[in-house]
Amino acid sequence: MGLSTGIQRACCRWVNRLRRPAMLATAPALLLAGCGGEMSILDPSGPAARSQYWVWWAMLIVSLVVSVALFSLWLYTFWRKAPPPERTAQQEHRIMLRWVLGVAWRCPSSASCCCWSSPPPPGAA
């Protein structure tokens, strides 16, 4: 493929603009295609399915609340007008080590230790 001219690039952008509304219009149909029939999660038919149904909705609501809270805190950090702290290179290095060792190393290792220390459920191979 060779280099495209300005007219060819403009034509490609025009074609891509026509595809976006079509893709946005078909996305809900594809996402809602699994919401009907006998295997639908939105229409539970037994007591076990009904309890799973409520667990699913509870997890969805809790995850949305946590996501909205974290996103708003993230946006708040961009919009606040706090002056940048003045730190030396040694202080910056110490903060970086705390984050790397504290978050990136300790959290996965403590989670792994908790998983490995608990016995397997009965009947597990």
C-alpha positions in Angstrom: 0.0 0.0 0.0 1.4 3.3 -1.0 1.0 6.7 0.5 -2.5 8.1 0.2 -3.2 11.7 -1.0 -5.2 14.3 0.9 -8.3 13.5 -1.1 -8.1 9.8 -0.4 -7.7 10.5 3.4 -10.7 12.8 3.4 -12.7 10.2 1.5 -11.8 7.5 4.2 -12.8 9.9 7.0 -16.2 10.5 5.3 -16.8 6.8 4.9 -15.9 6.1 8.5 -18.3 8.9 9.7 -21.1 7.0 7.9 -20.3 3.7 9.7 -20.4 5.1 13.2 -24.2 5.7 13.4 -24.8 2.3 11.9 -22.6 0.7 14.5 -24.2 2.6 17.3 -27.6 1.7 16.1 -26.9 -2.0 16.0 -25.0 -2.3 19.3 -28.1 -2.3 21.5 -29.7 -5.0 19.4 -26.6 -7.2 19.7 -26.4 -6.5 23.4 -30.0 -7.3 24.1 -30.1 -10.4 21.9 -29.4 -12.6 24.8 -32.1 -11.2 27.0 -34.9 -13.4 25.8 -35.8 -17.1 25.7 -35.6 -19.9 28.2 -32.0 -19.2 29.2 -32.5 -15.5 30.0 -31.0 -14.1 33.1 -33.7 -11.4 33.2 -36.5 -14.0 33.5 -35.6 -16.4 36.3 -37.9 -19.5 36.6 -36.7 -21.3 39.8 -35.7 -20.4 43.3 -32.0 -20.9 42.7 -32.2 -18.8 39.5 -34.1 -16.1 41.4 -31.4 -15.9 44.1 -28.7 -15.7 41.4 -30.8 -13.0 39.7 -30.7 -10.9 42.8 -27.0 -11.5 43.5 -26.3 -10.4 39.9 -28.3 -7.2 40.3 -26.7 -6.5 43.7 -23.2 -6.9 42.2 -24.1 -4.7 39.3 -25.4 -1.9 41.6 -22.4 -2.1 44.0 -19.9 -2.0 41.1 -21.7 1.0 39.6 -21.7 2.9 42.9 -18.0 2.1 43.4 -17.1 3.0 39.8 -19.0 6.4 40.0 -17.3 7.2 43.3 -13.9 6.4 42.0 -14.5 8.3 38.8 -15.7 11.4 40.6 -12.7 11.3 42.9 -10.4 11.0 39.9 -12.1 14.0 38.2 -11.9 16.0 41.5 -8.1 15.5 41.5 -7.9 17.1 38.1 -10.2 20.1 38.9 -8.9 21.1 42.3 -6.4 24.0 42.4 -3.8 22.7 44.8 -0.2 23.9 44.3 2.2 21.0 43.5 4.2 19.9 46.5 7.9 20.7 46.6 9.8 17.5 47.1 13.4 16.5 46.8 14.6 13.6 44.6 15.1 11.5 47.7 11.5 12.1 48.9 10.1 11.3 45.4 12.2 8.0 45.4 10.8 7.1 48.8 7.2 7.7 47.7 7.8 5.6 44.6 9.2 2.7 46.6 6.2 2.8 49.0 3.8 2.6 46.0 5.7 -0.2 44.2 6.4 -2.3 47.3 3.1 -1.5 49.1 0.6 -1.8 46.3 2.2 -3.8 43.4 4.0 -6.4 45.6 2.2 -6.7 48.9 -1.4 -6.8 47.7 -1.0 -9.7 45.3 1.2 -11.6 47.6 -1.1 -11.3 50.6 -4.1 -12.3 48.4 -2.1 -15.3 47.2 -1.2 -16.3 50.7 -4.8 -16.1 51.7 -5.8 -18.4 48.8 -3.1 -20.9 49.4 -3.6 -21.1 53.2 -7.3 -21.9 53.0 -8.2 -25.6 52.4 -9.9 -26.6 49.2 -13.7 -27.1 49.4 -15.0 -30.6 50.0 -15.3 -32.7 46.9 -12.6 -30.6 45.0 -10.0 -32.7 43.2 
